[in-house]
């Protein structure tokens, strides 16, 4: 959930983002931050990995060419 269910977040498809267990724990612990931009999920990495705190998308499966 972009806003945790325990803090009033909704359990709707548009309010969720699929994560593996490890990354879910990292978001819940505050190590990673999830944000939604134009209805798409982005992650903000910790300052020691990205001092500019730029929202990023996973491009691993992006089309090449």
C-alpha positions in Angstrom: 0.0 0.0 0.0 1.2 3.5 -0.8 -0.3 4.5 2.5 -0.1 1.7 5.0 -3.5 0.0 5.7 -2.7 0.4 9.5 -2.6 4.2 8.9 -5.8 4.5 7.0 -4.7 3.4 3.5 -7.2 1.7 1.3 -7.1 -1.8 0.0 -7.7 -1.0 -3.6 -5.7 -2.0 -6.7 -4.8 1.6 -7.5 -3.4 2.0 -3.9 -1.1 -1.0 -4.0 2.2 -1.9 -5.5 3.4 -5.5 -5.8 6.7 -6.1 -3.9 8.7 -9.1 -2.9 8.9 -9.9 0.8 12.3 -8.3 1.2 11.3 -5.0 -0.4 8.0 -4.9 1.4 9.8 -5.1 4.7 12.2 -2.4 3.6 9.3 -0.1 2.8 7.6 -0.9 6.1 10.9 -0.1 8.0 11.2 3.2 6.2 14.4 2.3 4.3 12.7 2.7 0.9 9.8 5.0 0.1 7.1 4.4 -2.4 5.4 7.2 -4.3 2.9 7.3 -7.1 3.5 9.6 -10.1 0.9 9.6 -12.9 -0.6 6.4 -11.4 2.7 4.5 -11.6 4.7 3.3 -8.6 8.2 4.8 -8.1 10.7 4.1 -5.3 12.9 6.7 -3.5 16.2 5.2 -2.4 17.9 6.1 0.9 20.1 9.3 0.9 23.3 7.3 1.0 22.4 5.6 -2.3 20.7 8.6 -3.9 21.5 11.9 -2.3 19.1 13.7 -4.6 16.2 11.5 -3.5 14.9 11.1 -7.1 11.9 8.9 -7.7 13.0 5.9 -9.8 11.3 3.2 -11.8 12.5 -0.3 -12.3 13.7 -0.6 -16.0 14.9 -4.2 -15.8 12.1 -5.4 -18.1 11.9 -2.3 -20.3 11.8 -2.9 -24.0 15.2 -2.5 -25.7 14.9 -1.1 -29.1 
